[in-house]
Amino acid sequence: MSSADVKLQINGQAYTVNTEPRKLLSDVIREECGLTGTHVGCEHGVCGACTVLLDGRPARSCLVFAIQCEGMPITTIEAMAQDGKLTTLQQALHEEHGLQCGFCTPGILITLDSYLAENPHPSEDEIREALSGNLCRCTGYRNIIRAER
Amino acid sequence: MTRAETIPTTPTRERPETPVSTPGRVGESTTRADGVPKVTGEFEYSSDLWMDGMLYGATLRSPHPHANIWSVDTSEAEAVPGIFAVLTHEDVPGRKVCGMEVPDQPVLAWERVRYQGEPIALVAADHPETARRALEKISVEYEVLDPITDAEEAMREDTPKLHLSGNLLRHIHVVHGDVDTAEADVVVEGEYEVGMQDQAFLGPESGLAVPDGRGGVDLYISTQWLHIDRDQVAESLGLEPDQVRLHLSGVGGAFGGREDLSMQIHSCLLALHTGRPVKMMYNREESFYGHVHRHPARMRYEHGATRDGKLVYIKARLVFDGGAYASSSNAVCLNAGTFACGPYDVPNALVDSYMLYTNNPPCGAMRGFGAVQVCFAHEAQMDKLAKALGMDPVELRIKNAIKPGDRFPFGQEVPPPAPVAELLERLKAMPMPEEEDITGRDLRRLPGGVSNVTHGEGVRRGVGYAVGYKNVGFSAGFDDYSTAKVTLSVEGGEPLVRVHTAAAEVGQGIVTLEAQIARTELGVNKIAVLPADTSIDSAGSTSASRQSYVTGAAVKAACEAVREKVFARVREEFGEDPDGLSIEDGNVVAEGHGIVVPLAELLDGEEIGELVKYRHKPTYPLDENGQGDAHVQFAFAAQRAIVEVDEELGLVRVVEVATTQDVGKAMNPQALEGQIEGGIAQGLGLALLEEIQVKEGRIQNASFTDYLLPTILDMPPVKMEILELADPDAPYGLKGVGEPPTIASTPAIVAALRDATGRELNRVPVKPEHIVGISGPTGQPPQPGSRGPAAERA
């Protein structure tokens, strides 16, 4: 187990993490950087709870090694609200009960936020497709769709 | 073996600050008290817990479903650098078994393992990977035994016994009227099967145990019932209950799967042996082995009715596979036995509900436990009966619907409200969705979606109905109670109400509901719901749809007690008659002449606190004929499902689910919608997707790649109509709401599939091969020459 210095840019901040090259980005974000808003639900890219922005695009942080992400800006849920002010989407999810246990919520917010930036007026079918890779076990998804609309 | 190299100081964990909120009042849609931290990522789940100097625990589990253990050698594991403890059953100082209803499960196995994944040994290491590697160095000498994997086989006399008590865990025998002399014009029979469903909460099991340096321990854990965990941990550690303090950590969903212990005792054992905080965290695969599942069931039914559609008798034989240990199988067997006939008035019934031990994974609580399985069967039978009678299936149900004053087959009088007929009538009257032309449709609106496999040639539409019901709260004489402490104080010049209970918030919204009740009853705008822990007495389990009722009632009663004290003081100081007083916006107000005194002034720096223990009215165990006032409240829901099926490809699209449900009182309407829709999603999962595949006692699909959950694309629009018929015994008249949606949706969806395909479909989940008829529902190939009713219709 030889470790290496991995340099990451997360939420505009530089982190140098001494870790094994095979450590997953999700684990580094949570364990080394202490950003526990990124959740791990299945560890193999199915549930979407660990979604972060990698170079501006949504990616499952459990499917890449941290060392692969050097030089790419990474954004996690912690950077979404600015100065403690929720974004419109966060506010909507909160107000419309688009969450219950909330474990899937950060992944859903990152995925949707990025999608809406490119598609500001999606149809319901389009929202569903955009979120088809994020599992939620509590809400039945309806309130998530309501929140978005 | 224990090696403690450093004796760290173990400070009490600092907990996040309790949020103060201004919730809506009872009956208003209001946002969740934990909503903001959940959308910002700040909410602390048990998997996020961290302490300096903590060790990582890991569990060695049996690879065999059934084996004798001849020896466990831990010496090589102990020698791994970074290992601080390797523990076996010999290191359990107190009771070596645990269990919610029956203490029959070893904390760590000795002599014998009874299911694949059964814990045998524990390690604690300074790195999670070191812990996992050390597990590989523990050598266990097994004598592999043939597993008993079939509940019917387990019941046979000549089958070896898995427990000293035998393989029959429970038998409920319900005799109502006399089925032998009952004469029916029309008889229908059926055999039904339900597969093993997983709760599949998204946040896997995790917890952090912190030794207090005085022989006791604090455990931060995601669970459904802090006190039953606490009692079991204390028993097995050989400690007094007050030496074990449990604190609810953020829970990533539960649905019954966190009612039993996972690592509660294990992590505390490791923490006390090492003198260090120990964190344990299952990954998804281990989670499948680390909690109980929904019981698979095989159910045989016979329904007899008169020619004009009145039920004459029902016979049911239900066989449940409880797996290796008891968990909450007793309650599941009771529920199934009492609800087997459905919400119908039937003069004669004979029900035998059997629960067996096998070497399959242990099964226990999951949303709708016991009622889900029988509802699938009794609703299929009602459809079959309607077909045999040439009657409309909804009309048949309405004709036989149970109503207040009738007797359930288990002898209890049906209490009001029980609006089964009204729910069905309203459901039937709800508008059907417009039928969209198949040709030219967006692919996303076809069965199979964007995989672009069907173009509509073989697509048929079907409509199905079902009605389900279930008890709310704990039954059959269980001392079911909750405890609440409500304290009124003044902080920063403003009145503040603190509410403290041990009720586990697992996502359902109990924290918000407690705050709504406090605001409603005490007229104060600032409410803080304190973290749930064992420093207050039990709130009972977050299960059986009971928390809003039981903890809701406890909080309400505690608020009323505080209010009485406030009014007594107002009478003393101002001579006002308490009968005309109320509290509004933090001021005591007298009817007719306005503000008497602001609370801030009245309290003058003092606090008023009241602790209340609330019990609902008593229930009683069933007698030998399965008769008794076993349940406290009944909740009903009816559903209509519309499906489109590609008969050639076996693909299904659920077009819409419509539901009517009596909730007594919609406490937080928007949260209620979420509960109902989420419940329907889980019923849809059982109907079409979700099954733990167990072969020879081994789980074949312990991952989210292979265990399929409904995605947003699988979930149809839901229409709902909510009835609020108050239960006079419940706080605000409310009824438990979490389970009925899950119970009714599985049979409604399958009924719609039968309507579309004409096939019998007597097993859930329904798979594509069942729809196209490649294999029969129980794995039998279709008879040669049989074209199936669908083909005949075409």
Interface residues (C-beta under 8 A of the other chain):
Chain A: M1 R30 G34 L35 T36 G37 T38 H39 V40 G41 C42 E43 H44 V46 C47 A49 T76 I77 E78 M80 A81 L86 Q90 Q91 L93 H94 E95 E96 H97 L99 Q100 C101 G102 F103 C104 T105 P106 L109 D125 R128 E129 L131 S132 G133 N134 L135 C136 R137 C138 T139 G140 Y141 R142 N143 I144 I145
Chain B: T31 R32 D34 G35 V36 K38 V39 T40 G41 E42 F43 E44 Y45 S47 D48 W50 E129 A200 F201 L202 G203 P204 G250 V251 G252 G253 A254 F255 N283 R284 D442 R444 R445 V450 V506 G507 Q508 G509 Q670 A671 E673 G674 Q675 I676 E677 G678 G679 I680 A681 Q682 S703 F704 T705 L709 T711 I712 L713 M715 P717 V718
